[in-house]
Amino acid sequence: MSEKAVKLHVDGSSLGNPGHGGCGFLIIDAEGNVIKEGAAYLGIVTNNEAEYRGLLLGLKELKKLGVKDVEILTDSRLLYMQLLGKYRVKAENLKPLHREARELLKGFRWKARWVQRDLNKRADQLAKKAARGGIENGEVRS
């Protein structure tokens, strides 16, 4: 794996908020090649929970790949602002997810960027497919 930073696109989807949820991630190398993508069905969750789950799934995959430098791209302003510490995590359901994300991030040199939804299309497609039940409960596929 290259020492250059990879891009981790993450997204979550909840059909009903709360409702059937899914998350997706896409890892792209410095040259723009897709390294890995994956998704998971989450059961009944809120949209914000699904966003965090997409981040966690992607970070765990990066750890397996031995990646050290990552730029996280999300279209969730809340996730972005909470990761940077600009928004407090008030929702009880998000506190353990935020703690887990912060713990996982300790193993990386990272930065985060909020992007428009159209720049996060593939992660969005994966999350929506998972939410619709296109992926077995809890199983990650790529």
C-alpha positions in Angstrom: 0.0 0.0 0.0 1.3 3.5 -0.9 2.3 5.9 1.8 0.2 8.6 0.1 -3.1 9.4 1.7 -6.2 7.5 0.5 -9.7 8.9 0.4 -12.4 7.3 2.4 -15.9 8.2 1.2 -18.6 7.2 3.8 -22.4 7.4 3.8 -25.4 6.2 5.7 -29.0 5.8 4.8 -32.1 5.3 6.9 -35.5 4.6 5.2 -37.8 6.3 7.7 -35.4 7.9 10.2 -35.5 5.8 12.2 -36.0 3.0 9.8 -34.2 0.2 7.9 -30.6 1.5 7.6 -27.5 0.8 5.6 -24.1 2.2 5.3 -21.4 2.2 2.7 -17.8 3.1 2.1 -15.4 3.6 -0.8 -11.6 3.7 -0.5 -9.7 5.4 -3.3 -5.9 5.6 -3.7 -3.9 8.7 -4.5 -4.1 7.9 -8.2 -7.9 7.7 -8.1 -8.2 3.9 -8.3 -10.9 2.1 -6.2 -9.1 -0.1 -3.6 -12.2 -1.4 -1.8 -15.8 -0.7 -1.3 -18.3 -2.3 1.0 -21.6 -1.9 2.7 -23.7 -3.3 5.5 -27.4 -3.6 6.5 -27.9 -2.1 10.0 -31.4 -3.0 11.0 -33.5 -0.1 12.4 -31.3 3.0 12.9 -31.4 6.7 12.5 -29.7 8.4 9.6 -27.0 9.8 11.9 -26.3 6.4 13.3 -26.0 5.0 9.8 -23.5 7.8 8.9 -21.3 6.9 11.8 -21.6 3.2 11.0 -20.3 3.9 7.5 -17.3 5.7 8.9 -16.6 2.9 11.4 -16.8 0.2 8.7 -14.5 2.1 6.4 -11.9 2.8 9.2 -11.8 -0.8 10.2 -11.2 -1.8 6.6 -8.4 0.8 6.3 -6.8 -0.7 9.4 -6.9 -4.2 7.8 -5.2 -2.7 4.7 -2.5 -1.1 6.8 -3.3 2.5 5.7 -1.9 5.2 7.8 -2.9 8.5 6.0 -6.6 9.1 5.2 -8.8 11.9 4.0 -12.4 11.2 5.1 -15.2 12.5 2.9 -18.7 12.7 4.1 -21.9 14.5 3.0 -23.1 14.5 6.6 -22.4 17.9 8.1 -23.2 16.6 11.6 -20.7 13.8 11.3 -18.1 16.1 9.9 -18.5 18.8 12.6 -18.6 16.2 15.4 -15.4 14.6 14.1 -13.6 17.9 14.2 -15.0 18.7 17.6 -16.9 21.8 16.4 -20.3 20.3 17.4 -20.9 18.5 20.7 -22.3 15.0 20.6 -25.6 15.5 22.4 -27.6 12.5 21.2 -27.2 9.5 23.5 -27.4 7.0 20.6 -24.4 8.7 18.9 -22.1 9.0 21.9 -20.7 5.4 21.8 -20.3 5.6 18.0 -18.4 8.9 18.2 -16.2 7.4 21.0 -15.4 4.4 18.8 -14.7 6.6 15.8 -12.3 8.8 17.8 -10.6 5.7 19.2 -10.1 4.2 15.7 -8.8 7.5 14.3 -5.9 7.5 16.8 -4.3 4.9 14.5 -4.3 7.3 11.5 -3.0 10.6 10.3 -6.3 12.0 9.1 -8.3 14.9 7.9 -12.0 15.2 7.2 -13.9 17.1 4.5 -17.6 17.8 4.1 -18.6 17.3 0.5 -21.8 17.8 -1.5 -23.9 14.7 -2.0 -23.1 14.5 -5.7 -19.4 14.0 -4.8 -20.2 11.1 -2.6 -22.4 9.2 -5.1 -20.9 5.7 -4.8 -21.0 5.6 -1.0 -24.6 6.8 -1.2 -25.5 4.1 -3.6 -24.0 1.4 -1.4 -25.7 2.7 1.7 -29.1 2.9 0.0 -28.8 -0.6 -1.4 -27.9 -2.0 2.0 -30.8 -0.1 3.6 -33.2 -1.7 1.1 -32.0 -5.1 2.2 -29.7 -5.7 -0.8 -27.1 -7.0 1.7 -27.7 -9.6 4.3 -27.9 -8.3 7.9 -24.4 -7.4 9.2 -22.6 -8.9 6.2 -20.0 -6.8 4.4 -19.6 -7.3 0.7 -17.4 -5.6 -1.7 
